[in-house]
Structure formats: structure tokens, C-alpha cells
């Protein structure tokens, strides 16, 4: 954990954590805006994603479903000139993670996105205009986020700087392989209460971040 970043935020009612995937399924509970599956890294997957370069998957995405997910991931890799067989363990893990999200989203449309990058994607603290969003960083620094008490919502909504949005303290951060589901602004009854987060700084030259995202 980088110095200054919080590991356990002080609002357990809104943010739920567990070492078991069952915690993800509690995101639909009232007032919960983040569920976080704090799992360990898998060495075989780490070796596979280490093969990826920053330019290999420049924010590739498509609509997906339980029936088409495996083929969709294979097609995204193929379209970028990557051999899906070189990422078999990673693809199996993506499927496992996605199955939890499909179960939570029920019949809602789901979009899958995979991104490899060596730059900061969304450095400003923001909220998602989605129903739910799943994030998992397989390589590099993970997503940073704020508790509700840390956020000046008026400053965030007005386009103010990060320094004005963050009222006190430091952001918390997902560790690699952790799976988080964020409740967005489009979730029924959650307007004005979406989880505030941002892409992490990338401070090491040549560092590549590998991010998996599902939206519904």
C-alpha cells in the first residue's frame, strides 16, 4: 500500500469489504455504494498480463452477455493481434469475475472494457453516470476513491480541482486483483451519491496498467 493511502475506510455501512466474492452481491443494498472483494494475486495471471504492452489494448470494448462473453473477450484480443491462447488463465479469471456481475445486473445490458495504458486516464475525482461499474486492475496501481465524508459534492459537481473536492485525508486505493463494484449516479435513488473516484497517478516511467471494467 503506497504511503498515505488508506487501507480501511471509516464508513463500513456504505463500503463493504471481504476476502470472499459474496461481498460483491451486496451492492444492491440501500446506502451501499462500494463492495470490494479483496483477493490475492494469482501468479499465473500476473505472468500472462506481464506480456501486455501499453499500446496492446487501447480501451477496447463491446456489449457482452453470459452467452457471448468468452467469444467477445477472444475477439477483442484477436482484433488487437493478440493470441487468446496466451492468456488462458487470465481469460478464465475474467469469466469468473464477470459471472458475478452478470448475476448482480440480472437482465441489464453489460459493456466490457479492457485497457492497457502507461498514462493517467481520468485523473480528476468523478462519479460514473452508470447503474453499476465493476473495476479490477490486474497490473499497476488500482483505482483511487473517497468516502462520502471526504468529498465536497458541490465542488465536484461544479468542475473544481481535486484539491477542492478532497476535504481531508488521502484517497483509498484498490490493490491489484481486488474487484470492486461501484454504485453510479444512474442507480435508482442514488443521484448525487455515486462513489467518487479517479484513475491513479502513474509515477514510474514505463509502468503499464491493465484494467478490466464492466458497466451496466
C-alpha angles and dihedrals in degrees: 000000000000115000114273096018116121119239101190116029119215099241109077094167093063098032120047126193134187141152088232127075091234089084090069091066092062093071091098091062115110115269093009110124101167135033116184128194104203102201133163125258118261113226096211091054091046089056092050097048089046085072091065121099124209092254096047099088108021098186099308117183146162142168111273143179139191090266096049104030099101093047091044093055091047090050093050091052093044092050089059094049094257124136109236090207089066089063102043097130092046092048090052090053092048087054092051092050093044092052090062090051093048090053092050096046094045108185098355119119113260128208120200121207130182121187135183114189144155094201135069111269106192108005095171120084106254145156126239121246088217137103095237133347128198119204131186125168111204096182133020129011119339133232117292121220143176135227115240091251090058094054129089096206094190091055091047093050093047094055096253124161125275089253090062095042095053107071097187145339128018132298122263118237138211113238119225112285093017111130119215132183114204124200110227137206093264094060108112110268094004101098107137092016105077116137109268113226145143143199110273124249114263105216103165115082110240094016112147123206120206112201131184118197135180124187132190 
